[in-house]
Amino acid sequence: MLKNSSILITGGTGSFGHTFVPMTLAKYNPRRLVIFSRDEMKQWEMAKIYGDDDRVRFFIGDIRDKDRLVRALDGIDFVVHAAATKIVPTAEYNPFECVKTNIIGAMNLIDACIDRGVKRVVALSTDKASAPANLYGATKLASDKLFVAGNAYSGGGEARFGVVRYGNVMGSRGSVIPFFASLIDKGTLPITDPRMTRFMITLEQGVELVWHAFNDMVGGEIYVKKIPSMSITEIATAVAPQAKHEIIGIRPGEKLHEQMIGVEDVLYTYEYNDYYKILPAIHGWDSDPMRIGNGKKVESDFIYSSDNNPERMSIDYLRKWITNNREKIGNI
Protein backbone atom coordinates (compact mmCIF):
# COMPACT_ATOMS: atom_id res chain seq x y z
CA MET A 1 0.00 0.00 0.00
CA LEU A 2 2.79 2.44 0.85
CA LYS A 3 4.93 1.68 -2.21
CA ASN A 4 5.46 4.65 -4.52
CA SER A 5 3.21 6.80 -2.30
CA SER A 6 3.60 10.19 -0.63
CA ILE A 7 3.82 9.98 3.17
CA LEU A 8 3.95 12.71 5.81
CA ILE A 9 4.91 12.20 9.45
CA THR A 10 4.11 14.89 12.01
CA GLY A 11 6.69 15.25 14.76
CA GLY A 12 8.96 13.40 12.37
CA THR A 13 12.24 14.46 13.99
CA GLY A 14 11.39 12.60 17.21
CA SER A 15 12.40 9.11 18.28
CA PHE A 16 9.66 7.40 16.26
CA GLY A 17 10.44 9.38 13.11
CA HIS A 18 14.15 8.51 13.28
CA THR A 19 13.18 4.84 13.06
CA PHE A 20 10.09 5.06 10.83
CA VAL A 21 11.82 7.02 8.07
CA PRO A 22 14.77 4.68 7.29
CA MET A 23 12.67 1.53 7.75
CA THR A 24 9.92 2.82 5.44
CA LEU A 25 12.36 4.05 2.81
CA ALA A 26 14.02 0.63 2.74
CA LYS A 27 10.87 -1.49 2.71
CA TYR A 28 8.40 0.53 0.61
CA ASN A 29 10.48 3.01 -1.43
CA PRO A 30 7.86 5.79 -1.23
CA ARG A 31 7.91 8.51 -3.86
CA ARG A 32 8.08 11.17 -1.16
CA LEU A 33 8.44 11.10 2.63
CA VAL A 34 7.84 14.45 4.33
CA ILE A 35 9.10 15.16 7.85
CA PHE A 36 6.83 17.80 9.39
CA SER A 37 7.98 19.38 12.65
CA ARG A 38 8.55 22.75 14.30
CA ASP A 39 12.20 22.35 15.36
CA GLU A 40 14.50 23.67 12.63
CA MET A 41 17.68 22.44 14.34
CA LYS A 42 16.40 18.86 14.62
CA GLN A 43 15.41 19.01 10.95
CA TRP A 44 18.86 20.36 10.04
CA GLU A 45 20.57 17.52 11.90
CA MET A 46 18.22 14.88 10.47
CA ALA A 47 18.68 16.18 6.92
CA LYS A 48 22.40 15.42 7.16
CA ILE A 49 21.59 11.73 7.50
CA TYR A 50 19.78 11.54 4.16
CA GLY A 51 22.03 13.78 2.11
CA ASP A 52 20.85 13.93 -1.49
CA ASP A 53 18.00 11.40 -1.14
CA ASP A 54 15.29 13.28 -3.04
CA ARG A 55 12.57 11.09 -1.53
CA VAL A 56 13.03 12.79 1.85
CA ARG A 57 11.64 16.29 2.33
CA PHE A 58 11.51 18.58 5.36
CA PHE A 59 8.68 20.95 6.18
CA ILE A 60 8.77 23.39 9.12
CA GLY A 61 5.39 23.73 10.77
CA ASP A 62 3.29 23.24 13.89
CA ILE A 63 0.16 21.09 14.11
CA ARG A 64 -1.43 23.98 16.01
CA ASP A 65 -1.35 25.89 12.69
CA LYS A 66 -4.08 24.45 10.47
CA ASP A 67 -3.18 26.59 7.44
CA ARG A 68 0.38 25.29 7.52
CA LEU A 69 -0.90 21.70 7.74
CA VAL A 70 -3.13 22.24 4.70
CA ARG A 71 -0.12 23.43 2.73
CA ALA A 72 2.09 20.55 3.91
CA LEU A 73 -0.52 17.92 3.00
CA ASP A 74 -0.71 18.86 -0.66
CA GLY A 75 -0.43 15.60 -2.63
CA ILE A 76 0.02 13.43 0.47
CA ASP A 77 -1.51 9.93 0.48
CA PHE A 78 -0.69 8.68 4.01
CA VAL A 79 -0.04 10.41 7.33
CA VAL A 80 1.57 9.19 10.54
CA HIS A 81 0.71 11.46 13.45
CA ALA A 82 3.56 11.32 15.96
CA ALA A 83 3.63 14.95 17.16
CA ALA A 84 2.64 15.37 20.82
CA THR A 85 3.43 16.99 24.13
CA LYS A 86 4.15 13.76 26.00
CA ILE A 87 6.31 14.25 29.11
CA VAL A 88 3.91 13.65 32.01
CA PRO A 89 5.23 16.25 34.50
CA THR A 90 5.58 18.85 31.71
CA ALA A 91 1.93 18.38 30.79
CA GLU A 92 0.85 18.63 34.44
CA TYR A 93 2.57 21.99 34.86
CA ASN A 94 1.74 23.33 31.36
CA PRO A 95 -1.81 22.03 30.76
CA PHE A 96 -2.95 24.70 28.30
CA GLU A 97 0.02 23.98 26.01
CA CYS A 98 -0.59 20.23 26.20
CA VAL A 99 -4.24 20.69 25.21
CA LYS A 100 -3.31 22.96 22.30
CA THR A 101 -0.93 20.39 20.82
CA ASN A 102 -2.58 17.07 21.65
CA ILE A 103 -6.25 17.99 21.19
CA ILE A 104 -6.45 21.13 19.04
CA GLY A 105 -3.57 19.81 16.94
CA ALA A 106 -5.44 16.53 16.38
CA MET A 107 -8.55 18.45 15.30
CA ASN A 108 -6.50 20.54 12.88
CA LEU A 109 -4.88 17.46 11.35
CA ILE A 110 -8.18 15.61 10.93
CA ASP A 111 -9.80 18.60 9.21
CA ALA A 112 -6.78 19.22 6.99
CA CYS A 113 -6.50 15.55 5.96
CA ILE A 114 -10.18 15.43 5.00
CA ASP A 115 -9.91 18.68 3.05
CA ARG A 116 -6.78 17.52 1.23
CA GLY A 117 -8.14 14.06 0.38
CA VAL A 118 -5.52 12.08 2.30
CA LYS A 119 -6.22 8.32 2.08
CA ARG A 120 -5.15 6.95 5.46
CA VAL A 121 -4.01 8.44 8.77
CA VAL A 122 -2.52 6.48 11.68
CA ALA A 123 -2.15 8.35 14.98
CA LEU A 124 0.25 7.21 17.71
CA SER A 125 -1.36 6.84 21.13
CA THR A 126 -0.16 5.70 24.54
CA ASP A 127 -1.03 3.37 27.38
CA LYS A 128 -1.77 6.53 29.39
CA ALA A 129 -4.90 7.11 27.27
CA SER A 130 -6.50 4.04 28.90
CA ALA A 131 -8.15 5.09 32.20
CA PRO A 132 -6.06 8.28 32.26
CA ALA A 133 -4.65 9.48 35.57
CA ASN A 134 -2.80 12.52 34.21
CA LEU A 135 -3.39 15.36 31.77
CA TYR A 136 -1.22 13.84 29.06
CA GLY A 137 -3.29 10.65 29.15
CA ALA A 138 -6.54 12.61 29.17
CA THR A 139 -5.51 14.62 26.11
CA LYS A 140 -4.44 11.47 24.26
CA LEU A 141 -7.76 9.79 25.11
CA ALA A 142 -9.53 12.82 23.64
CA SER A 143 -7.23 12.63 20.61
CA ASP A 144 -8.02 8.93 20.14
CA LYS A 145 -11.74 9.69 20.25
CA LEU A 146 -11.30 12.45 17.68
CA PHE A 147 -9.46 10.19 15.25
CA VAL A 148 -12.08 7.45 15.66
CA ALA A 149 -14.94 9.91 15.04
CA GLY A 150 -13.04 11.42 12.12
CA ASN A 151 -14.13 8.43 10.03
CA ALA A 152 -17.73 9.59 10.29
CA TYR A 153 -16.76 13.24 9.99
CA SER A 154 -15.11 12.59 6.62
CA GLY A 155 -18.50 11.54 5.21
CA GLY A 156 -18.19 10.18 1.71
CA GLY A 157 -14.58 11.25 1.43
CA GLU A 158 -11.68 8.84 1.11
CA ALA A 159 -9.88 9.73 4.35
CA ARG A 160 -9.78 6.98 6.98
CA PHE A 161 -8.30 7.25 10.47
CA GLY A 162 -6.86 4.64 12.84
CA VAL A 163 -4.83 4.59 16.06
CA VAL A 164 -1.95 2.49 17.41
CA ARG A 165 -1.37 2.30 21.17
CA TYR A 166 1.75 1.09 22.95
CA GLY A 167 3.74 1.61 26.15
CA ASN A 168 7.32 2.48 27.14
CA VAL A 169 9.56 2.66 24.06
CA MET A 170 12.92 1.10 24.89
CA GLY A 171 15.81 3.54 24.66
CA SER A 172 13.89 6.52 23.27
CA ARG A 173 14.80 10.08 24.28
CA GLY A 174 13.53 10.94 27.75
CA SER A 175 12.63 7.34 28.62
CA VAL A 176 13.73 5.37 31.65
CA ILE A 177 16.62 3.36 30.12
CA PRO A 178 18.75 6.35 28.99
CA PHE A 179 17.82 8.14 32.23
CA PHE A 180 19.14 5.28 34.34
CA ALA A 181 22.19 4.94 32.07
CA SER A 182 23.09 8.60 32.66
CA LEU A 183 23.27 7.96 36.41
CA ILE A 184 25.44 4.82 36.44
CA ASP A 185 28.55 6.71 37.60
CA LYS A 186 26.67 8.07 40.61
CA GLY A 187 26.12 4.53 41.90
CA THR A 188 22.49 5.14 42.91
CA LEU A 189 19.34 5.05 40.79
CA PRO A 190 16.12 6.83 41.83
CA ILE A 191 13.16 4.40 41.95
CA THR A 192 9.71 5.96 42.14
CA ASP A 193 8.05 2.83 43.55
CA PRO A 194 9.49 -0.72 43.60
CA ARG A 195 6.04 -2.14 42.68
CA MET A 196 5.93 -0.14 39.43
CA THR A 197 5.72 -2.08 36.14
CA ARG A 198 6.01 -1.01 32.51
CA PHE A 199 5.31 -2.46 29.06
CA MET A 200 8.40 -2.76 26.85
CA ILE A 201 8.40 -2.21 23.08
CA THR A 202 11.14 -1.37 20.59
CA LEU A 203 10.81 1.45 18.07
CA GLU A 204 11.06 -1.12 15.29
CA GLN A 205 8.02 -2.96 16.67
CA GLY A 206 6.17 0.34 16.85
CA VAL A 207 6.91 1.05 13.19
CA GLU A 208 5.73 -2.42 12.15
CA LEU A 209 2.48 -1.89 14.06
CA VAL A 210 1.87 1.34 12.11
CA TRP A 211 2.53 -0.47 8.83
CA HIS A 212 0.05 -3.15 9.85
CA ALA A 213 -2.58 -0.56 10.75
CA PHE A 214 -2.28 1.08 7.32
CA ASN A 215 -2.82 -2.27 5.61
CA ASP A 216 -5.56 -3.61 7.91
CA MET A 217 -7.68 -0.63 8.96
CA VAL A 218 -11.21 0.02 7.76
CA GLY A 219 -11.45 3.09 9.96
CA GLY A 220 -11.65 3.83 13.67
CA GLU A 221 -9.72 0.82 15.00
CA ILE A 222 -7.23 1.10 17.87
CA TYR A 223 -4.37 -1.40 17.52
CA VAL A 224 -2.57 -2.64 20.66
CA LYS A 225 0.49 -4.85 20.18
CA LYS A 226 1.15 -7.76 22.55
CA ILE A 227 4.43 -6.92 24.28
CA PRO A 228 6.23 -8.01 27.47
CA SER A 229 6.38 -6.22 30.83
CA MET A 230 9.08 -5.54 33.43
CA SER A 231 9.19 -4.02 36.88
CA ILE A 232 11.05 -0.75 37.31
CA THR A 233 13.55 -2.46 39.61
CA GLU A 234 14.24 -5.12 36.94
CA ILE A 235 14.90 -2.36 34.38
CA ALA A 236 17.26 -0.65 36.83
CA THR A 237 19.11 -3.90 37.48
CA ALA A 238 19.50 -4.57 33.75
CA VAL A 239 20.94 -1.09 33.15
CA ALA A 240 23.19 -0.88 36.22
CA PRO A 241 23.56 -4.21 38.08
CA GLN A 242 25.79 -2.77 40.80
CA ALA A 243 23.83 0.41 41.52
CA LYS A 244 21.88 0.97 44.70
CA HIS A 245 18.20 1.95 44.57
CA GLU A 246 16.77 5.02 46.28
CA ILE A 247 12.97 5.17 46.63
CA ILE A 248 11.81 8.71 45.79
CA GLY A 249 8.03 8.33 45.33
CA ILE A 250 5.77 8.60 42.28
CA ARG A 251 5.90 11.88 40.34
CA PRO A 252 2.79 14.05 39.73
CA GLY A 253 0.43 12.27 37.32
CA GLU A 254 2.48 9.07 37.13
CA LYS A 255 0.80 5.65 37.18
CA LEU A 256 1.96 2.65 39.20
CA HIS A 257 1.17 0.30 36.30
CA GLU A 258 0.54 0.89 32.61
CA GLN A 259 -2.80 -0.11 31.11
CA MET A 260 -3.51 -0.36 27.40
CA ILE A 261 -6.95 -1.98 27.41
CA GLY A 262 -9.34 -1.33 30.30
CA VAL A 263 -12.64 -2.84 31.37
CA GLU A 264 -14.52 -0.11 29.49
CA ASP A 265 -13.04 -1.35 26.18
CA VAL A 266 -13.78 -5.04 26.70
CA LEU A 267 -17.10 -5.02 24.84
CA TYR A 268 -15.32 -3.84 21.71
CA THR A 269 -11.96 -5.65 21.90
CA TYR A 270 -10.83 -8.58 19.73
CA GLU A 271 -7.69 -10.68 19.98
CA TYR A 272 -5.37 -11.67 17.11
CA ASN A 273 -2.07 -13.57 16.97
CA ASP A 274 0.23 -10.76 18.09
CA TYR A 275 -2.06 -7.82 18.82
CA TYR A 276 -5.47 -6.70 20.06
CA LYS A 277 -7.88 -4.42 18.26
CA ILE A 278 -10.38 -2.11 19.97
CA LEU A 279 -13.21 -1.44 17.55
CA PRO A 280 -15.19 1.82 17.51
CA ALA A 281 -18.16 1.90 19.87
CA ILE A 282 -20.09 4.30 17.60
CA HIS A 283 -22.28 3.68 14.57
CA GLY A 284 -22.38 -0.08 15.20
CA TRP A 285 -18.82 -0.37 13.84
CA ASP A 286 -17.87 -2.80 16.63
CA SER A 287 -19.99 -5.50 14.95
CA ASP A 288 -18.72 -4.85 11.42
CA PRO A 289 -17.35 -8.14 9.95
CA MET A 290 -14.76 -6.21 7.90
CA ARG A 291 -13.31 -4.66 11.04
CA ILE A 292 -13.50 -7.87 13.10
CA GLY A 293 -11.89 -10.12 10.48
CA ASN A 294 -10.62 -13.31 12.13
CA GLY A 295 -10.48 -11.78 15.60
CA LYS A 296 -11.74 -13.49 18.75
CA LYS A 297 -13.62 -11.43 21.31
CA VAL A 298 -11.80 -11.16 24.64
CA GLU A 299 -13.33 -12.39 27.90
CA SER A 300 -15.65 -10.02 29.78
CA ASP A 301 -13.19 -9.58 32.66
CA PHE A 302 -10.18 -8.92 30.42
CA ILE A 303 -7.77 -6.09 31.27
CA TYR A 304 -4.42 -5.61 29.54
CA SER A 305 -2.06 -3.96 32.01
CA SER A 306 1.64 -4.24 32.72
CA ASP A 307 1.16 -5.87 36.14
CA ASN A 308 -1.15 -8.70 34.99
CA ASN A 309 0.60 -9.28 31.66
CA PRO A 310 1.62 -12.97 31.38
CA GLU A 311 4.47 -12.11 29.00
CA ARG A 312 7.58 -10.91 30.84
CA MET A 313 10.91 -9.59 29.61
CA SER A 314 13.88 -10.98 31.50
CA ILE A 315 16.72 -8.90 32.92
CA ASP A 316 19.20 -10.85 30.78
CA TYR A 317 17.23 -10.14 27.59
CA LEU A 318 17.08 -6.40 28.30
CA ARG A 319 20.77 -6.33 29.19
CA LYS A 320 21.65 -7.96 25.85
CA TRP A 321 19.37 -5.52 24.03
CA ILE A 322 21.11 -2.59 25.72
CA THR A 323 24.52 -3.96 24.70
CA ASN A 324 23.43 -4.34 21.08
CA ASN A 325 21.78 -0.91 20.88
CA ARG A 326 24.03 1.18 23.11
CA GLU A 327 24.96 3.74 20.46
CA LYS A 328 21.39 4.82 19.74
CA ILE A 329 19.92 4.70 23.28
CA GLY A 330 18.79 8.19 24.21
CA ASN A 331 20.07 9.68 20.97
CA ILE A 332 16.88 9.41 18.95
C-alpha positions in Angstrom: 0.0 0.0 0.0 2.8 2.4 0.9 4.9 1.7 -2.2 5.5 4.7 -4.5 3.2 6.8 -2.3 3.6 10.2 -0.6 3.8 10.0 3.2 3.9 12.7 5.8 4.9 12.2 9.5 4.1 14.9 12.0 6.7 15.3 14.8 9.0 13.4 12.4 12.2 14.5 14.0 11.4 12.6 17.2 12.4 9.1 18.3 9.7 7.4 16.3 10.4 9.4 13.1 14.1 8.5 13.3 13.2 4.8 13.1 10.1 5.1 10.8 11.8 7.0 8.1 14.8 4.7 7.3 12.7 1.5 7.7 9.9 2.8 5.4 12.4 4.1 2.8 14.0 0.6 2.7 10.9 -1.5 2.7 8.4 0.5 0.6 10.5 3.0 -1.4 7.9 5.8 -1.2 7.9 8.5 -3.9 8.1 11.2 -1.2 8.4 11.1 2.6 7.8 14.4 4.3 9.1 15.2 7.9 6.8 17.8 9.4 8.0 19.4 12.7 8.5 22.8 14.3 12.2 22.3 15.4 14.5 23.7 12.6 17.7 22.4 14.3 16.4 18.9 14.6 15.4 19.0 10.9 18.9 20.4 10.0 20.6 17.5 11.9 18.2 14.9 10.5 18.7 16.2 6.9 22.4 15.4 7.2 21.6 11.7 7.5 19.8 11.5 4.2 22.0 13.8 2.1 20.8 13.9 -1.5 18.0 11.4 -1.1 15.3 13.3 -3.0 12.6 11.1 -1.5 13.0 12.8 1.9 11.6 16.3 2.3 11.5 18.6 5.4 8.7 21.0 6.2 8.8 23.4 9.1 5.4 23.7 10.8 3.3 23.2 13.9 0.2 21.1 14.1 -1.4 24.0 16.0 -1.4 25.9 12.7 -4.1 24.4 10.5 -3.2 26.6 7.4 0.4 25.3 7.5 -0.9 21.7 7.7 -3.1 22.2 4.7 -0.1 23.4 2.7 2.1 20.5 3.9 -0.5 17.9 3.0 -0.7 18.9 -0.7 -0.4 15.6 -2.6 0.0 13.4 0.5 -1.5 9.9 0.5 -0.7 8.7 4.0 0.0 10.4 7.3 1.6 9.2 10.5 0.7 11.5 13.5 3.6 11.3 16.0 3.6 15.0 17.2 2.6 15.4 20.8 3.4 17.0 24.1 4.1 13.8 26.0 6.3 14.3 29.1 3.9 13.7 32.0 5.2 16.3 34.5 5.6 18.8 31.7 1.9 18.4 30.8 0.8 18.6 34.4 2.6 22.0 34.9 1.7 23.3 31.4 -1.8 22.0 30.8 -2.9 24.7 28.3 0.0 24.0 26.0 -0.6 20.2 26.2 -4.2 20.7 25.2 -3.3 23.0 22.3 -0.9 20.4 20.8 -2.6 17.1 21.7 -6.3 18.0 21.2 -6.4 21.1 19.0 -3.6 19.8 16.9 -5.4 16.5 16.4 -8.6 18.4 15.3 -6.5 20.5 12.9 -4.9 17.5 11.4 -8.2 15.6 10.9 -9.8 18.6 9.2 -6.8 19.2 7.0 -6.5 15.5 6.0 -10.2 15.4 5.0 -9.9 18.7 3.1 -6.8 17.5 1.2 -8.1 14.1 0.4 -5.5 12.1 2.3 -6.2 8.3 2.1 -5.1 7.0 5.5 -4.0 8.4 8.8 -2.5 6.5 11.7 -2.2 8.3 15.0 0.2 7.2 17.7 -1.4 6.8 21.1 -0.2 5.7 24.5 -1.0 3.4 27.4 -1.8 6.5 29.4 -4.9 7.1 27.3 -6.5 4.0 28.9 -8.1 5.1 32.2 -6.1 8.3 32.3 -4.6 9.5 35.6 -2.8 12.5 34.2 -3.4 15.4 31.8 -1.2 13.8 29.1 -3.3 10.6 29.1 -6.5 12.6 29.2 -5.5 14.6 26.1 -4.4 11.5 24.3 -7.8 9.8 25.1 -9.5 12.8 23.6 -7.2 12.6 20.6 -8.0 8.9 20.1 -11.7 9.7 20.2 -11.3 12.5 17.7 -9.5 10.2 15.2 -12.1 7.4 15.7 -14.9 9.9 15.0 -13.0 11.4 12.1 -14.1 8.4 10.0 -17.7 9.6 10.3 -16.8 13.2 10.0 -15.1 12.6 6.6 -18.5 11.5 5.2 -18.2 10.2 1.7 -14.6 11.2 1.4 -11.7 8.8 1.1 -9.9 9.7 4.4 -9.8 7.0 7.0 -8.3 7.2 10.5 -6.9 4.6 12.8 -4.8 4.6 16.1 -2.0 2.5 17.4 -1.4 2.3 21.2 1.8 1.1 23.0 3.7 1.6 26.1 7.3 2.5 27.1 9.6 2.7 24.1 12.9 1.1 24.9 15.8 3.5 24.7 13.9 6.5 23.3 14.8 10.1 24.3 13.5 10.9 27.7 12.6 7.3 28.6 13.7 5.4 31.6 16.6 3.4 30.1 18.8 6.3 29.0 17.8 8.1 32.2 19.1 5.3 34.3 22.2 4.9 32.1 23.1 8.6 32.7 23.3 8.0 36.4 25.4 4.8 36.4 28.5 6.7 37.6 26.7 8.1 40.6 26.1 4.5 41.9 22.5 5.1 42.9 19.3 5.0 40.8 16.1 6.8 41.8 13.2 4.4 42.0 9.7 6.0 42.1 8.0 2.8 43.5 9.5 -0.7 43.6 6.0 -2.1 42.7 5.9 -0.1 39.4 5.7 -2.1 36.1 6.0 -1.0 32.5 5.3 -2.5 29.1 8.4 -2.8 26.9 8.4 -2.2 23.1 11.1 -1.4 20.6 10.8 1.4 18.1 11.1 -1.1 15.3 8.0 -3.0 16.7 6.2 0.3 16.8 6.9 1.0 13.2 5.7 -2.4 12.2 2.5 -1.9 14.1 1.9 1.3 12.1 2.5 -0.5 8.8 0.1 -3.2 9.9 -2.6 -0.6 10.7 -2.3 1.1 7.3 -2.8 -2.3 5.6 -5.6 -3.6 7.9 -7.7 -0.6 9.0 -11.2 0.0 7.8 -11.4 3.1 10.0 -11.7 3.8 13.7 -9.7 0.8 15.0 -7.2 1.1 17.9 -4.4 -1.4 17.5 -2.6 -2.6 20.7 0.5 -4.9 20.2 1.1 -7.8 22.5 4.4 -6.9 24.3 6.2 -8.0 27.5 6.4 -6.2 30.8 9.1 -5.5 33.4 9.2 -4.0 36.9 11.1 -0.7 37.3 13.5 -2.5 39.6 14.2 -5.1 36.9 14.9 -2.4 34.4 17.3 -0.6 36.8 19.1 -3.9 37.5 19.5 -4.6 33.7 20.9 -1.1 33.2 23.2 -0.9 36.2 23.6 -4.2 38.1 25.8 -2.8 40.8 23.8 0.4 41.5 21.9 1.0 44.7 18.2 1.9 44.6 16.8 5.0 46.3 13.0 5.2 46.6 11.8 8.7 45.8 8.0 8.3 45.3 5.8 8.6 42.3 5.9 11.9 40.3 2.8 14.0 39.7 0.4 12.3 37.3 2.5 9.1 37.1 0.8 5.6 37.2 2.0 2.7 39.2 1.2 0.3 36.3 0.5 0.9 32.6 -2.8 -0.1 31.1 -3.5 -0.4 27.4 -6.9 -2.0 27.4 -9.3 -1.3 30.3 -12.6 -2.8 31.4 -14.5 -0.1 29.5 -13.0 -1.3 26.2 -13.8 -5.0 26.7 -17.1 -5.0 24.8 -15.3 -3.8 21.7 -12.0 -5.6 21.9 -10.8 -8.6 19.7 -7.7 -10.7 20.0 -5.4 -11.7 17.1 -2.1 -13.6 17.0 0.2 -10.8 18.1 -2.1 -7.8 18.8 -5.5 -6.7 20.1 -7.9 -4.4 18.3 -10.4 -2.1 20.0 -13.2 -1.4 17.6 -15.2 1.8 17.5 -18.2 1.9 19.9 -20.1 4.3 17.6 -22.3 3.7 14.6 -22.4 -0.1 15.2 -18.8 -0.4 13.8 -17.9 -2.8 16.6 -20.0 -5.5 14.9 -18.7 -4.8 11.4 -17.3 -8.1 9.9 -14.8 -6.2 7.9 -13.3 -4.7 11.0 -13.5 -7.9 13.1 -11.9 -10.1 10.5 -10.6 -13.3 12.1 -10.5 -11.8 15.6 -11.7 -13.5 18.7 -13.6 -11.4 21.3 -11.8 -11.2 24.6 -13.3 -12.4 27.9 -15.7 -10.0 29.8 -13.2 -9.6 32.7 -10.2 -8.9 30.4 -7.8 -6.1 31.3 -4.4 -5.6 29.5 -2.1 -4.0 32.0 1.6 -4.2 32.7 1.2 -5.9 36.1 -1.2 -8.7 35.0 0.6 -9.3 31.7 1.6 -13.0 31.4 4.5 -12.1 29.0 7.6 -10.9 30.8 10.9 -9.6 29.6 13.9 -11.0 31.5 16.7 -8.9 32.9 19.2 -10.9 30.8 17.2 -10.1 27.6 17.1 -6.4 28.3 20.8 -6.3 29.2 21.7 -8.0 25.8 19.4 -5.5 24.0 21.1 -2.6 25.7 24.5 -4.0 24.7 23.4 -4.3 21.1 21.8 -0.9 20.9 24.0 1.2 23.1 25.0 3.7 20.5 21.4 4.8 19.7 19.9 4.7 23.3 18.8 8.2 24.2 20.1 9.7 21.0 16.9 9.4 19.0 
